[in-house]
Amino acid sequence: MNMLDGRSILITGGTGSFGRRFVRTVLSRTQARRVVVYSRDELKQFEMRQEFGDDPRLRFFIGDVRDAERLRRAFDGVDVVVHAAALKQVPAAEYNPFEAVKTNILGAQNVIDAAIDRGVSRVVALSTDKASSPINLYGATKLVSDKLFVQGNSYAAGKETRFAVVRYGNVVGSRGSVVPFFQARAASGVLSITDERMTRFWITLQQGVDFVLSSLEVMRGGEIFVPKIPSMRVVDLAKAIAPEARLELVGIRPGEKLHEEMISVDDARRTIDIGDRYVIQPEFSWWGDGYREGKPLPEGFAYTSDKNDTWLDVEGLRRLLADG
């Protein structure tokens, strides 16, 4: 039986790209008793309700992760929480730092407290490659969030609530991604790129959802799960979308890296390879023996987009876009 069968699942930020695909996947693949979309935009909830129809298992809850009391009300009777709500636009976070802190850090604390108080069984929080060795405020707030969720297992103490984190790279086709930007600009014949050397990790929306679901299955509490996904040069990405377009170099934007990182050299010392993913294990006494089937990483290892073992070429990306 699927571990979600018969259970009540809530997703924060559930009207976003990830949330919509997650909800559709859970409703179609599992016998979940209830799927709750928690978000602050009533228009997006209305549109989502129209899109998904009258499935009696689907519920909508207006609320913000900044509102601790509203979260406690929403988490009543919930077994599993996926925390996807965040302010994630790098320039917006730089310009509105206090707002990013309120949502990404204080919101994370509220989710942790509400989950423990309401007896939620499992919580998975979505992270980002920008949380590893962050150079912008968004990445810094998500690094703090990751650490809060890992240590949330200590705050849960003898209660059953367990927390884990999923960290992955750029999602092909998601809102704010460079892919729809390039697609919109393709007809103009000119695509702006920041640096010809730039590389990025890539994952599809469905792969991200599937990875979160599988992490819910195997989590013990305290892990940061990192999938093994391909890299691609941004130049090749542009060629895949608009092969005839002229590339215009505009320079790296503030807060942007040349190459992305998901596991730093320091984190790699407590990271193991368990086949299809890496697991960053916590350094706390409550963690226990860890994953005995895992293999430690070599000295000096770092998981970065420019030194990846797997690469996408132009045809590979087009297949990825088609799979969605």
Buried (B, 14 or more C-beta within 10 A) or exposed (E): EEBBEEBBBBBBBBBBBBBBBBBBBBBEBBEBBBBBBBBBBEEBBEEBBEEBEEEEBBBBBEBBBBBBEBBBEBBEEBBBBBBBBBBBBBEBBBEBBEEBBBBBBBBBBBBBBBBBBBBBBBBBBBBBBBBBBBEBBBBBBBBBBBBBBBBBBBBBEEEEBBBBBBBBBBBBBBEBBBBBEBBEBBEEEEBBBBBEEBBBBBBBBBBBBBBBBBBBEBBBBBBBBBBBBBBBBBBBBBBBBBEEBEBEEEEEEEBBBEBBBBBBBEBBBBBBBBEEBBBBBBEEEEBEEBBEEBEEBEEEBBBBBBEBEEEBBBEBBEEBBEEE
